[in-house]
Amino acid sequence: MSDAGTTLDITGWTCPAPLRDRPRVVMGHGGGGALSAELVEHLFAPAFGGDVLAQLGDSAAVSLGGVRLAFSTDSYVVRPLFFPGGGIGDLAVNGTVNDLAMSGARAAYLSCGFILEEGIEMSVVARVAEAMGAAARTAGVEIATGDTKVVEAGHGDGVYINTAGIGIIPDGVDLRPQRVVPGDVVIVSGEIGLHGVAIMSVREGLEFGVDVESDCAALGGLVQSMLAVTPDLHVLRDPTRGGLAASLNEIAAASGTGVVIRERSVPVPAAVANACAILGLDPLYVANEGKLVAFVPREHAEAVLDAMRAHPLGRAATVIGEAVDAHPGLVVARTALGGTRVVDLPIGEQLPRIC
C-alpha cells in the first residue's frame, strides 16, 4: 500500500467528519457534504438573502437584458498542485466550465484570481498559468479578467485560485432538481472515483498496483450533445466533493422524490474499487472532476444515452437507477446480494483539499 520499506504515517491526518456543534470552522465545512450545506443554508444564505442565491445550484440562472445567463464561481485549494491527469490550473478552468454546463449553458468567459504565497517559484506559477490557458482553449472559453494577491510566506500553500464564469443558457433549457419526477432515469457519464484516488495516491504516497489518473475534463461538449437530443433534461450535476452520493442526495432532497440506484450498475474502475477496499472508503463518496449525473425523462433516456456514448467523455455512460415515489428525499442502493442500504449525505469529505 506504500512504497517498499516505508510505513504510512497517519498522525498528521485531519478528520473530515467532525461533530456538527463545534463553534469553529473545521475541515468538514469545505467538504461538500452536510456540514457544507449547513454552513450555506444557516449562515451565508440568511446573511446574503435573495431569490437567485436560494436556487443553490452549481451555477445561478439569471436574466439580464432579456438574455438567460448562467453565473458561477469556485475556489481551488487542491494539494498537491499537480497530480496524475492534471493540476490546479486545469481544475480551476474545468471546474467552473462544468458548473456552468450543469445549467445547460455554453461557457463563454472566465475570471481568474491568483493568491500566491511569498517565495513560490515563478516556474511553478508559470506552469499553472500555462495549464489554465491550455484548458481554456480546449474548453472554448476566454479568460477575460483577473487579479493577483500575495500573502506572506507560511500563510498560504503555494497557489490558491478563484475562477468565475458566465455563459448563455439556450431557450427551452430548464435544468433544476425541482423538475425531477418519479420515473426519471438516472445516468452517470462514466467511471467514478478517479480524481479522488489520484489525489490520494500522490498525497499519501500510496500505490494500488496501477497508475490512477484524475478524470479532470471540461464537460460542456458532452452536455451540448445531450441537449441536441432533447432540451427536456431535468437536472444535471457534476459529482465533485462528496462524490456521486452527495449529488444524488442533493437532488433527492430538492425534488422531494426518492432515488434508487443499482450498486452493481455504478461504473467503478478496478483501481478505485481496490483503493477503497484497502482504505475502507465507499466509491460513491469519492470525488470526480470529469463526470456528470443526469436525471432524464424515461421517454428520452435511450436516445440521450446513445448521444453520451458517442462523445469521448461519455463512452462509458451507464443507467444506474431511477427516481421513485417511495422514500422521498432519500437515496437507496440495491446491493449485489439483493439487499438495500441507505446512501446518506456525507458529513464532510473523505479526503479534504480535493479541489
JOHUVEN-V68847 format. One line per field, one symbol per residue. ss: DSSP state (H for helix, E for strand, C for the rest). burial: 1 if it has 9 or more other C-alpha atoms within 8 Angstrom, else 0. A space follows every 10 residues. Layout:
ss = ???
burial = ???
//
This chain:
ss = CECCCCCCCC CCCCCCCCCC CCCCCCHHHH CCCHHHHHHH HHHHHHHHCC CCHHHCCCCE EEEECCEEEE EEEEEECCCC CEECCEEHHH HHHHHHHHHH HCCCEEEEEE EEEEEEECCC CHHHHHHHHH HHHHHHHHHC CEEEEEEEEE ECCCCCCCEE EEEEEEEEEC CCCCCCHHHC CCCCEEEECC CECHHHHHHH HHHCCECCCC CCCCCCCCCH HHHHHHHHHC CCEEEEECCC CCHHHHHHHH HHHHHCCEEE EEHHHCCECH HHHHHHHHHC CCHHHCCCCC CCEEEECHHH HHHHHHHHHC CHHHCCCEEE EEEECCCCCC EEEECCCCCE EECCCCCCCC CCCCC
burial = 0110000000 0000011100 0000001111 1111111111 1011100000 0010000111 1100000111 1111111110 0011011111 1111111111 1111111111 1111111101 0000100111 1110111010 1110010000 1000010011 1111111110 0011111011 1111111111 1111111111 1110111100 0111111111 0111111011 1111111111 1111111111 1111111111 1110111100 1111111000 1011111111 1111111101 1001101110 1011111111 1111000111 1111100000 0011111111 01011
//
